[in-house]
Amino acid sequence: MATELTTPVRTRPDVAPIQRRTLRLLFTTQIIGGIGVTIGIAVGALLAARVAGTAVAGLAQSAAVVGGALLAVPVTRIMNGHGRRPGLAVAYLAGAVGAVLVVLATVTRFVPLLFLGMLLFGGGTAANLQARYAAVDLAEPARRGRQLSLIVWATTIGAVAAPNFAALADRTTSEWGLPPLAGPFAFSAAAFTLAAVVLLVLLRPDPLLTARRLAAADAPVAAAPPDVTPPADALVAPARTARRGAGMRLAWQVVRVRPAARLGIAAVAVGHVVMVAVMSMTPVRLGESHSDADVLRVVGIVLSLHIAGMYALSPVVGWLTDRLGRRAVILVGVGLLLAACAVAGTAGHHTPWLSIGLVLLGLGWSGTMVAGSTLLSESVPAAVRPSVQGFSDLTMGLAGAGAAAASGFVMRAAGYPVLTLLAAIATVPLVALALRPVPGRVPDEED
């Protein structure tokens, strides 16, 4: 019986229709998954406060962030051995199970179950992040930035639409006897399950497995002289290499010897740290100058502008990534992050000026995320690409969670301007890495 691993390798002209189909499918599931993630996050803190108390509400939200980062490890192991399709589906199904556990915790008011549910709920975020890499498995080099950014942009649609479904979900599930605020998580479970089923049924052929077959066909092992034994690594089939390279240790070994890959991971992680540190404390800053009656409305407007900066222009960022180069867009993104810290840090209690700072913050994050992810994906061999990408998402998630936790202490001890200054200083290593000359390296057989 023919399988995805035994079917003949497709010729290059056949790749274009596969890629178009893959992009359409990923675009659709990103919208569905984006709704699932955002509709839960929109009420997560309020629900956690009702179940566990206000003091631990923030920890419940952090659990979802950490869960998304940690779940990237098993998900990428699955992708290494079996392709993108089962890996993305497992991540979405983990998110669905987590959403169900949150609903059960709301009914039973069992706090440990709430934290476990939020941890697994992060699987939806892990799937949405990993989907951007699936978009470039078969992309032509000159279009990788644009096609990756298209999948990032699709998240905007789900993120914008989701809050409008929260009230509807709550009203609908209240008729089923569920407590208030549990309904959005029930809808999240349904959205994640739908995304997983769509991917399992329709994401064929698998883009990662197809890319590996093409890489193996395009770069056969060179014939060695009769008296020379080829290196063992050169004789390993891509699928076997993938299984062997499923761990984070090998991912680090691959990244360590590739300066471009190190820059890609650093860009994604540092951009995320700066964005999370400043963004997470902005509502607190706004609360210092607005009454309780107005603060939620103002926070909603400012964060909506920030999210628009993150996602709405990502196709433009992707186009610039292809036209100007990955490193140039990373540096532009860092420049925008520095400008955002300067504007937000000096805004005082002037809300319009602070809003401009948050928009710049979102644009800077978009530049480092799109260009960094594109650079990382094309800098490592196809056989170990999912492990390296998972390592990047793990690093990004844990760094962001650490930044969110530390920002509260900095805000209380020194204030918002000092927080933005420290966030700006955090970009210095990335700038040094981006400006560092890259030594030449002879491509190996997997490249």
Disulfide bonds with the S-S distance in Angstrom:
none
